[in-house]
Amino acid sequence: MILIFLLAGAVSIGASALMARVGNHGQAVADDFAVQSAVAVTASKLTPSGSCPTNSLCLAETKVPLAPLASLPFSQPTNVCAVASLSRFVSSPQSTLWIFFNARWQGLPGQTMFAYVDVSADPMPTCRTSLGTGTRCSTSAQTPRYAQPIALPPCSLPAPSPGMHWWLFVHNDNNGNQPAPQPKQAFVLSATPSAGQSAGTLYVTASSTGPRISPDYEEAFFYLPPVGVQLQLLYEAPLP
């Protein structure tokens, strides 16, 4: 009993010394705990049915094979446009791409956001002002709010004509009222279909981690295999 007591005391003293060294970092530890708690709550609400909880910042993509996840930085040629090259994802045989992204959307009246894939010979192309025709894997025009994730339909890219390159375009315009927020990076999951390949559900989520008036968001991507395995965390980081 004395030994247990002494060990407990040593742990207590060690913890006190550690907290003294941490000092002002205590708030950072508390903030990190709050972030992890928010992400855990989000994960607990995801269901095997392939649907997201009502009114959540979440999207679910079903029939997705587990494959490497790549980040894709955006460039911003204008204040209403973000573009990213997809050249490294062109392959033979053709891979299927699942592309998704997020931003701190403002959701103002008159805001219009849409995304699409198209070819261009320009080293820094700019977005169309409307979807029109001739694009691939496009979203509908919409007004996202808060940190709602956006996904393009699954996309396969053939080899482009000589001198042309595939690009991802995101047009987000606040109707000229003020510069609209643009996404900083996209994520691409690329898989080449193969016989016997199992496919599960990919969940793309954002969890609010700050005050309601001016929240921060934590992005987290989860994968649920088709059978027999628990939910897997693929990625987690603050939304830039």
Backbone torsions as a table, in degrees:
resi	resn	phi	psi	omega
1	MET	NA	-40.4	179.8
2	ILE	-63.7	-40.7	-179.4
3	LEU	-62.1	-43.0	178.7
4	ILE	-62.7	-42.1	-179.9
5	PHE	-62.1	-43.3	-179.1
6	LEU	-65.1	-41.1	178.3
7	LEU	-63.3	-41.8	178.2
8	ALA	-62.0	-40.1	178.0
9	GLY	-64.2	-40.3	178.9
10	ALA	-63.2	-40.8	177.2
11	VAL	-62.3	-42.6	-179.6
12	SER	-63.0	-45.0	179.6
13	ILE	-64.1	-42.4	179.4
14	GLY	-61.6	-41.3	179.5
15	ALA	-65.3	-39.6	178.6
16	SER	-63.3	-42.4	179.7
17	ALA	-64.5	-39.9	179.5
18	LEU	-62.8	-45.0	-179.8
19	MET	-63.4	-35.1	178.4
20	ALA	-65.1	-39.7	179.1
21	ARG	-68.9	-35.6	-179.0
22	VAL	-63.7	-43.9	176.5
23	GLY	56.1	-118.8	-176.7
24	ASN	-68.1	-10.0	179.2
25	HIS	-78.2	-3.8	179.9
26	GLY	-59.2	-38.8	178.9
27	GLN	-65.0	-37.1	178.3
28	ALA	-63.1	-39.2	177.8
29	VAL	-63.6	-43.4	179.2
30	ALA	-63.8	-40.7	179.3
31	ASP	-63.6	-41.4	179.8
32	ASP	-64.1	-38.9	177.8
33	PHE	-63.5	-39.4	179.2
34	ALA	-65.0	-39.0	177.9
35	VAL	-63.2	-48.5	-178.6
36	GLN	-63.4	-35.4	177.7
37	SER	-65.7	-42.3	179.7
38	ALA	-63.6	-41.9	179.3
39	VAL	-66.6	-39.5	179.2
40	ALA	-64.0	-39.6	178.2
41	VAL	-63.4	-43.2	178.0
42	THR	-59.6	-46.7	-178.4
43	ALA	-61.6	-36.6	-177.0
44	SER	-67.6	-18.9	-177.5
45	LYS	-94.4	-6.1	179.4
46	LEU	-77.8	137.5	-174.1
47	THR	-116.0	154.8	178.7
48	PRO	-65.9	-9.7	-177.0
49	SER	-72.8	-10.8	-179.7
50	GLY	84.2	23.7	177.9
51	SER	-125.0	155.6	-179.7
52	CYS	-95.0	154.7	175.3
53	PRO	-60.1	150.3	179.5
54	THR	-60.6	137.3	176.6
55	ASN	61.7	26.6	178.3
56	SER	-100.1	159.2	174.6
57	LEU	-88.5	83.2	-168.8
58	CYS	-156.7	148.0	166.6
59	LEU	-137.2	151.3	-179.0
60	ALA	-126.4	130.9	176.7
61	GLU	-116.0	119.3	-179.5
62	THR	-93.6	165.3	178.3
63	LYS	58.2	44.4	179.2
64	VAL	-109.1	122.9	175.7
65	PRO	-73.7	149.4	177.7
66	LEU	-75.5	118.1	-175.4
67	ALA	-145.6	165.7	180.0
68	PRO	-57.5	143.2	-179.6
69	LEU	-106.2	126.6	-178.3
70	ALA	-117.8	140.5	174.4
71	SER	-93.3	150.8	-172.0
72	LEU	-137.2	106.4	-178.6
73	PRO	-71.5	143.3	176.3
74	PHE	-92.1	147.9	163.4
75	SER	-106.0	159.5	-175.8
76	GLN	-127.8	90.0	-178.7
77	PRO	-68.9	-27.4	175.2
78	THR	-139.0	171.3	-176.8
79	ASN	-79.2	2.3	175.4
80	VAL	-121.8	14.4	-171.3
81	CYS	-144.1	136.4	172.3
82	ALA	-127.6	136.7	-177.2
83	VAL	-133.9	151.2	177.8
84	ALA	-147.6	137.1	-178.9
85	SER	-75.2	137.1	177.0
86	LEU	-109.9	14.2	-173.9
87	SER	-57.3	-37.1	-175.7
88	ARG	-71.9	-7.8	-179.3
89	PHE	-101.3	2.9	174.8
90	VAL	-80.3	125.1	-175.0
91	SER	-145.3	165.7	174.8
92	SER	-133.2	120.1	-0.2
93	PRO	-66.5	161.8	-175.8
94	GLN	-63.6	135.2	173.5
95	SER	-90.5	155.8	170.4
96	THR	-94.8	132.4	-178.1
97	LEU	-109.6	133.4	169.1
98	TRP	-109.4	116.0	-173.2
99	ILE	-117.2	130.3	178.2
100	PHE	-147.3	159.2	-176.1
101	PHE	-159.6	174.1	-179.6
102	ASN	-153.2	166.1	176.0
103	ALA	-159.7	171.3	175.6
104	ARG	-87.0	73.5	-176.1
105	TRP	-61.0	146.4	178.8
106	GLN	-96.6	-26.3	178.1
107	GLY	61.5	37.7	-178.1
108	LEU	-79.2	154.7	175.7
109	PRO	-56.9	132.3	-179.3
110	GLY	89.4	-8.0	178.6
111	GLN	-68.5	137.1	177.5
112	THR	-131.5	124.5	177.1
113	MET	-125.4	133.4	170.1
114	PHE	-148.5	158.7	-178.5
115	ALA	-136.4	152.9	-178.7
116	TYR	-162.9	169.7	175.2
117	VAL	-117.6	136.1	-179.2
118	ASP	-154.0	166.8	177.7
119	VAL	-98.4	153.1	176.6
120	SER	-159.1	147.6	174.0
121	ALA	-93.5	-8.1	-178.6
122	ASP	-72.7	134.2	177.5
123	PRO	-68.7	-17.6	174.7
124	MET	-144.9	78.6	-176.0
125	PRO	-72.6	164.6	176.6
126	THR	-116.8	163.1	-174.9
127	CYS	-76.3	153.4	167.7
128	ARG	-69.2	158.6	175.6
129	THR	-87.9	-13.5	173.9
130	SER	-151.0	160.4	-173.9
131	LEU	-65.2	-48.4	-179.8
132	GLY	60.9	-144.1	-179.1
133	THR	-125.2	166.9	175.0
134	GLY	90.8	1.6	178.4
135	THR	-96.5	168.9	177.4
136	ARG	-118.7	152.3	167.1
137	CYS	52.7	40.2	-173.7
138	SER	-85.5	151.3	170.2
139	THR	-90.3	166.7	171.0
140	SER	-79.6	156.4	174.7
141	ALA	-66.9	134.7	-174.6
142	GLN	-153.2	173.7	177.5
143	THR	-124.0	85.2	-179.3
144	PRO	-70.7	152.7	-179.4
145	ARG	-125.9	156.4	177.0
146	TYR	57.1	-115.1	179.6
147	ALA	-132.0	51.5	-179.5
148	GLN	-73.5	119.7	178.6
149	PRO	-64.8	149.6	-179.9
150	ILE	-123.1	136.2	177.2
151	ALA	-127.2	142.3	171.3
152	LEU	-85.9	157.2	172.4
153	PRO	-61.1	151.1	176.4
154	PRO	-51.5	138.5	-167.0
155	CYS	-135.3	138.0	171.9
156	SER	-119.0	134.5	-174.3
157	LEU	-115.0	113.3	173.7
158	PRO	-73.0	164.5	176.2
159	ALA	-61.3	129.1	-178.6
160	PRO	-76.7	169.0	175.9
161	SER	-63.5	155.1	179.1
162	PRO	-52.6	134.5	179.4
163	GLY	84.9	-7.7	-179.6
164	MET	-103.5	155.3	-179.6
165	HIS	-140.4	148.6	176.8
166	TRP	-82.6	138.1	179.8
167	TRP	-133.8	148.5	168.7
168	LEU	-97.8	127.9	-179.2
169	PHE	-117.6	135.6	171.9
170	VAL	-126.8	116.4	177.8
171	HIS	-104.5	121.6	178.0
172	ASN	-136.3	113.6	-171.7
173	ASP	-129.0	127.3	176.5
174	ASN	-88.5	33.0	177.8
175	ASN	60.9	31.4	176.6
176	GLY	77.5	3.4	-177.0
177	ASN	-72.0	-39.8	-180.0
178	GLN	-166.1	161.6	178.2
179	PRO	-55.7	130.6	-178.1
180	ALA	-86.6	145.9	176.8
181	PRO	-66.2	138.1	179.1
182	GLN	-117.6	149.9	177.3
183	PRO	-66.4	147.5	179.9
184	LYS	-92.3	-28.2	-180.0
185	GLN	-154.8	152.5	173.0
186	ALA	-112.7	165.6	175.4
187	PHE	-125.3	139.6	-177.1
188	VAL	-128.2	126.3	170.9
189	LEU	-107.8	119.2	-173.9
190	SER	-117.0	127.0	-178.8
191	ALA	-140.0	136.4	174.3
192	THR	-93.7	120.5	-178.0
193	PRO	-56.6	138.1	178.2
194	SER	-143.5	154.3	-178.4
195	ALA	-63.1	136.9	177.1
196	GLY	76.7	6.4	-178.9
197	GLN	-73.8	126.4	179.1
198	SER	-85.0	152.3	-177.4
199	ALA	-134.2	138.7	-179.2
200	GLY	-122.7	-152.1	-177.7
201	THR	-117.3	131.4	176.5
202	LEU	-103.2	125.3	177.4
203	TYR	-109.9	127.7	176.2
204	VAL	-112.7	118.2	-171.6
205	THR	-129.0	159.6	169.6
206	ALA	-134.9	129.1	-178.7
207	SER	-112.0	130.0	177.7
208	SER	-73.5	128.2	-175.5
209	THR	-125.4	6.0	-178.5
210	GLY	-126.7	-170.6	179.0
211	PRO	-61.7	150.2	-175.6
212	ARG	-59.9	-34.6	-177.1
213	ILE	-68.9	-41.3	-178.1
214	SER	-138.7	74.3	-172.9
215	PRO	-76.9	154.0	164.7
216	ASP	-97.7	165.9	-178.5
217	TYR	-136.1	143.2	175.2
218	GLU	-113.2	121.8	175.6
219	GLU	-82.6	140.6	174.6
220	ALA	-148.5	135.6	178.8
221	PHE	-115.8	129.6	-179.3
222	PHE	-120.5	151.0	177.7
223	TYR	-128.8	130.3	177.9
224	LEU	-114.3	107.2	178.3
225	PRO	-61.2	163.5	-174.3
226	PRO	-63.0	-37.5	-178.4
227	VAL	-147.9	147.2	161.3
228	GLY	75.4	1.0	-178.1
229	VAL	-130.5	147.3	-178.7
230	GLN	-75.7	168.0	176.8
231	LEU	-57.0	133.1	-177.9
232	GLN	-112.8	134.1	175.6
233	LEU	-86.7	119.0	-179.9
234	LEU	-94.3	-31.5	-174.3
235	TYR	-160.7	143.5	173.0
236	GLU	-153.5	130.6	178.5
237	ALA	-168.4	159.6	175.3
238	PRO	-61.2	143.6	174.6
239	LEU	-71.5	121.4	-178.6
240	PRO	-69.4	NA	NA
